[in-house]
Amino acid sequence: VFAKLDERQRRRSAAGGTPRVVEPDIKVGPGGLRDLQTAVWLVQARESLTAADVRGDRAWEALAKYGWASDRQISNLRDAKEFLFTVRNAMHSLAGREVDQLSVSRQEELARILGYDDSGDLQPAVETLMRRVYGHLTEIDVVGQEIADGVEDSRLFIGIGLDCVRRELTPANPLLVSEDPVWMVWAAHSAQQYDLEFSIALRHVIAETLEGAPTTAEPD
């Protein structure tokens, strides 16, 4: 989970950190299809679901069942996914290859291919297209961030008597102090690998464990 959250942050930062850039990336940019995929993966991991549980339309069912998105948000996410795939397919057709960044040089022609025109509207076709693009990207961006924050702040199972809450390692139960102290090695390894902190409760348990640990006697 932590590796996926960190990867998500790096990818979004590299693409500008916001959906509202001049040339948004429909696939890997903020609010793009990868953000939606990542949000579903995080829910799958958090709720211990199988890949089959979130495949296709089951993803929407999982988001609703476990309370990660409202009915309105799920409806908007469905629309956003369908719209972005339509735009992406048109971009590939226009470029003759797989390209996911909606460059300024192609926006007007793309609007024409998708059926937008300047007649009967108060703004140019390309502006109508881009308004819809930004709207759908923003919807995925907002819900995706809510899910990422919710998963990161939730209680995550680490193992060997440890959980993690808000990126702080904490005892999973009050019996940790009586367990084999090898868990302290695991705690240190996890903290270093995923940039986690020790909670106050865990620090108290560590101190109590060390106080009760046998010491090597000094030679006579």
C-alpha positions in Angstrom: 0.0 0.0 0.0 2.7 2.5 1.0 4.7 1.7 -2.2 1.6 2.3 -4.3 0.8 5.6 -2.5 4.4 6.8 -2.9 4.4 5.9 -6.6 1.1 7.7 -7.1 2.5 10.9 -5.5 5.6 10.8 -7.7 3.7 10.2 -10.9 1.2 13.0 -10.2 4.0 15.4 -9.3 5.9 14.6 -12.5 2.7 15.4 -14.5 2.1 18.8 -12.8 0.2 17.9 -9.7 -3.1 19.1 -11.0 -5.5 18.1 -13.8 -5.8 21.6 -15.0 -2.6 21.9 -17.0 -2.5 23.1 -20.6 -1.7 19.6 -22.0 -3.2 17.1 -19.6 -2.2 13.5 -19.7 -5.3 11.4 -20.0 -3.6 8.2 -18.8 -1.0 9.0 -16.1 -1.7 12.6 -15.2 -3.7 13.7 -12.1 -7.3 12.6 -12.5 -6.4 10.3 -15.4 -7.2 6.7 -15.9 -4.2 5.5 -13.9 -5.5 7.5 -10.9 -8.8 5.7 -11.1 -7.1 2.4 -11.4 -4.9 3.1 -8.4 -7.9 4.2 -6.3 -9.6 0.8 -7.0 -6.4 -1.0 -6.2 -6.0 0.7 -2.9 -9.6 -0.2 -1.9 -8.8 -3.8 -3.0 -5.7 -3.9 -0.8 -7.4 -2.2 2.2 -10.4 -4.5 2.2 -8.4 -7.6 1.4 -10.3 -8.2 -1.9 -9.3 -10.4 -4.8 -8.7 -9.1 -8.3 -11.9 -10.7 -9.4 -13.8 -8.7 -6.7 -12.9 -5.4 -8.4 -12.8 -6.5 -12.0 -15.0 -4.5 -14.4 -18.3 -3.2 -12.9 -17.5 -5.0 -9.6 -15.1 -2.1 -8.9 -18.1 0.2 -8.5 -19.9 -2.3 -6.3 -16.8 -2.5 -4.1 -16.5 1.3 -3.8 -20.2 1.4 -2.7 -20.2 -1.6 -0.5 -17.2 -0.5 1.6 -18.2 3.1 1.7 -15.3 4.6 -0.3 -17.5 6.6 -2.6 -21.1 7.8 -2.7 -23.6 6.8 -5.4 -23.3 10.2 -7.0 -19.5 10.0 -7.1 -19.6 6.4 -8.5 -22.0 7.6 -11.3 -19.6 10.5 -12.1 -16.6 8.1 -12.1 -18.4 5.8 -14.5 -19.0 8.8 -16.9 -15.5 10.0 -16.5 -13.9 6.7 -17.3 -16.1 6.2 -20.4 -15.4 9.8 -21.6 -11.7 9.6 -21.1 -11.4 6.3 -22.9 -13.3 7.8 -25.8 -11.0 10.8 -25.9 -7.9 8.5 -25.6 -9.0 6.2 -28.4 -9.6 9.3 -30.6 -6.1 10.6 -29.7 -4.5 7.3 -30.7 -6.5 7.3 -34.0 -5.5 10.9 -34.7 -1.8 10.4 -34.0 -1.6 6.9 -35.5 0.1 5.7 -32.4 -0.4 5.4 -28.6 -0.2 8.9 -27.2 -1.9 10.1 -24.0 -0.9 13.7 -23.6 -3.6 16.0 -25.0 -1.3 18.5 -26.8 -2.5 21.9 -27.8 -1.6 21.2 -31.4 -4.2 18.4 -31.6 -7.0 19.8 -29.4 -8.9 21.5 -32.1 -8.8 18.6 -34.5 -9.7 16.2 -31.7 -12.7 18.3 -30.9 -13.8 18.0 -34.5 -13.3 14.2 -34.6 -15.4 13.9 -31.4 -18.3 15.9 -32.9 -17.9 19.3 -31.3 -18.4 22.3 -33.5 -18.6 26.1 -33.1 -22.2 26.5 -34.2 -24.9 27.1 -31.7 -22.5 27.5 -28.8 -21.2 30.5 -27.0 -17.6 29.2 -27.0 -15.3 27.5 -29.5 -15.6 23.7 -29.9 -12.2 23.2 -28.5 -13.1 25.0 -25.3 -16.2 22.9 -24.9 -14.1 19.8 -25.3 -11.5 20.9 -22.8 -14.1 22.0 -20.3 -15.5 18.5 -20.3 -12.0 17.0 -20.1 -11.0 19.1 -17.1 -14.4 18.4 -15.4 -14.0 14.6 -15.7 -10.3 14.7 -14.7 -11.2 16.7 -11.7 -13.9 14.3 -10.6 -11.4 11.4 -10.6 -8.7 13.6 -9.0 -11.0 14.5 -6.1 -12.4 11.1 -5.4 -9.0 9.4 -5.9 -7.4 11.8 -3.4 -10.2 11.1 -0.9 -9.6 7.3 -1.3 -5.8 7.7 -1.1 -6.0 9.8 2.1 -8.6 7.5 3.6 -6.5 4.4 3.0 -3.4 6.0 4.3 -5.1 7.2 7.5 -6.9 3.9 8.1 -5.7 1.1 10.3 -3.5 -1.2 8.1 -2.3 -4.6 9.1 1.5 -4.9 9.1 2.1 -8.2 10.8 4.0 -9.6 13.8 1.8 -7.6 16.3 2.0 -4.3 14.4 -0.5 -2.1 12.7 -0.1 1.2 11.0 -2.3 4.3 11.4 -1.6 7.6 9.6 1.9 6.3 8.7 2.7 5.5 12.3 3.5 2.0 13.5 1.4 1.1 16.5 0.8 -2.1 18.6 -1.9 -4.3 17.2 -2.8 -5.5 20.6 -1.8 -5.0 24.3 0.0 -8.3 24.4 2.8 -7.1 22.1 5.2 -6.6 25.1 5.0 -10.3 25.9 5.8 -11.4 22.4 9.2 -12.5 21.0 11.1 -9.2 20.7 12.0 -10.0 17.1 9.0 -7.7 16.2 11.3 -4.7 17.0 13.5 -5.7 14.1 10.5 -5.9 11.9 9.3 -2.6 13.1 12.6 -0.9 12.4 12.8 -2.5 8.9 9.2 -1.4 8.0 9.7 2.1 9.3 12.9 2.5 7.2 11.5 0.9 4.1 8.2 2.9 4.0 9.2 6.1 5.8 7.0 5.4 8.8 7.1 6.8 12.3 6.7 5.0 15.7 3.6 5.9 17.6 3.9 7.0 21.2 2.2 3.7 22.2 4.8 1.7 20.3 7.7 3.7 21.8 6.3 2.9 25.3 6.1 -0.8 24.4 9.7 -0.8 23.1 10.9 0.9 26.3 9.0 -1.7 28.4 10.4 -4.6 26.4 13.9 -3.4 26.6 13.6 -2.8 30.4 12.5 -6.4 30.8 15.1 -7.9 28.5 17.9 -10.1 30.0 21.3 -8.5 30.2 24.7 -10.1 29.8 26.3 -10.5 33.3 29.7 -8.9 33.8 32.5 -11.3 34.4 33.8 -11.8 38.0 
